[in-house]
Amino acid sequence: RAVARAHEAGIPVPALSSVLDAIDAYRTGRLPANLLQAQRDYFGAHTYERVDREGVFHTAWERSRTA
């Protein structure tokens, strides 16, 4: 509530906002880090984990021929 009130009043509270973001990150299974895993796999043949299946995966990504 404090972060929301500060935001409504136009008062920056970066430390409190960061803490709130960190707490929210613990409550969700889907984060921007999931996108980073896919990008790392695409560019460097790293692996990634999925949220719907157990295990470690790698995709044979194909580059577009029109690009």
Buried (B, 14 or more C-beta within 10 A) or exposed (E): EEBEEBEEEEEEBEEEEEEBEEEEEEEEEEEEEBEEBEEEBEEEEBEBEEEEEEEEEEEEEEEEEEE
